[in-house]
Every structure is written in C-alpha cells, then in structure tokens.
Amino acid sequence: MIDPEPLPHLPGCYLFKDALCEVIYVGKARDLETLWESYIFGLCGVGEVYRRTFSVVVTSTPEERRGWLAEVREIVGRRFPARGGEG
C-alpha cells in the first residue's frame, strides 16, 4: 500500500502512477487529505486503479478552481478521456 507524506487540507490535483511510472488516473480534490483517506478506506469508486497504483504525485493549490484547472491540464496534456462522475 502507498503511504505518501502527510497531505494538506487544501484543494489540488493528483496523479496515480503504475509501476512503469505511467499515469493511470488524474483527479482533483477539494481537500487532498480527506480524499486520500477515502482511498485508503475504500470509500471511492476507483478500487482497481488504486490497487494498480505504485506512486502518487500531488499538487496542492490555494483555491479549488485552480485544482480543477490543474486536473484539466493534466488530462488534456496526456490526452486522457474525460472522466465521468462528480464535477
């Protein structure tokens, strides 16, 4: 299991990478630490992605909208399909 450094209670963007350092998931959070705890305890619906995750890259932002923009830039820059669900 991944045990990242303590995360801030700030909004931001995060990348899940597999063992080959390929980005397999891009997301945003209103509160990075709370979101991470939901992954650890299996409360989010990305269990399979989490199981394949080898490392996590986190970028905190001062405002929620900047976290959203960071997520969009990562998705567009990597040509990922847009993810559904919570906006």
C-alpha positions as CSV (number, residue, x, y, z in Angstrom):
1,M,0.0,0.0,0.0
2,I,1.1,3.5,-0.7
3,D,1.9,5.7,2.2
4,P,2.5,9.3,1.0
5,E,3.8,12.1,3.1
6,P,1.0,13.8,5.1
7,L,-1.2,15.7,2.7
8,P,-2.5,19.2,3.4
9,H,-6.2,20.0,3.9
10,L,-6.1,22.0,0.7
11,P,-7.6,21.6,-2.8
12,G,-5.4,20.3,-5.5
13,C,-4.7,17.8,-8.3
14,Y,-3.2,14.3,-8.1
15,L,-1.8,11.7,-10.4
16,F,-1.8,7.9,-9.8
17,K,1.1,6.2,-11.5
18,D,1.7,2.5,-12.0
19,A,4.9,0.5,-11.6
20,L,6.1,1.7,-15.0
21,C,5.6,5.3,-14.0
22,E,2.7,5.6,-16.4
23,V,-0.1,7.9,-15.3
24,I,-3.2,5.8,-14.9
25,Y,-5.5,8.3,-13.1
26,V,-5.8,12.0,-12.8
27,G,-8.1,13.6,-10.3
28,K,-8.9,16.7,-8.3
29,A,-9.9,17.2,-4.7
30,R,-11.5,19.9,-2.5
31,D,-9.4,18.5,0.4
32,L,-6.4,16.3,-0.5
33,E,-6.0,14.7,2.9
34,T,-9.7,13.8,3.2
35,L,-9.8,12.4,-0.3
36,W,-6.7,10.3,0.3
37,E,-8.3,8.9,3.5
38,S,-11.3,7.9,1.4
39,Y,-9.0,5.9,-1.0
40,I,-7.2,4.2,1.9
41,F,-10.5,3.1,3.4
42,G,-12.1,2.1,0.1
43,L,-14.8,4.8,0.1
44,C,-14.1,5.9,-3.5
45,G,-15.1,4.0,-6.6
46,V,-11.6,3.6,-8.1
47,G,-10.6,0.5,-6.2
48,E,-9.0,-1.3,-9.2
49,V,-7.0,1.8,-10.1
50,Y,-5.9,2.2,-6.5
51,R,-4.7,-1.4,-6.4
52,R,-2.6,-0.8,-9.5
53,T,-1.1,2.4,-8.2
54,F,2.6,2.4,-7.3
55,S,3.1,6.2,-6.7
56,V,1.1,9.3,-6.3
57,V,2.0,12.9,-7.3
58,V,0.1,15.6,-5.6
59,T,-0.1,19.3,-6.3
60,S,-1.9,21.5,-3.8
61,T,-3.5,24.7,-4.9
62,P,-4.7,27.8,-2.9
63,E,-8.2,27.6,-4.5
64,E,-10.5,24.8,-5.6
65,R,-10.8,26.2,-9.1
66,R,-7.0,26.0,-9.6
67,G,-7.1,22.3,-8.6
68,W,-9.8,21.8,-11.3
69,L,-7.7,23.7,-13.9
70,A,-4.6,21.6,-13.0
71,E,-6.6,18.4,-13.5
72,V,-7.9,19.6,-16.9
73,R,-4.4,20.5,-18.0
74,E,-3.1,17.1,-17.0
75,I,-6.0,15.3,-18.8
76,V,-5.6,17.4,-22.0
77,G,-1.8,17.2,-21.9
78,R,-1.9,13.4,-21.7
79,R,-4.9,13.0,-24.0
80,F,-6.9,11.1,-21.4
81,P,-10.6,10.8,-21.9
82,A,-12.6,12.9,-19.6
83,R,-13.8,11.1,-16.5
84,G,-17.4,11.0,-15.5
85,G,-18.9,11.4,-12.1
86,E,-18.6,14.2,-9.7
87,G,-17.6,17.5,-11.2
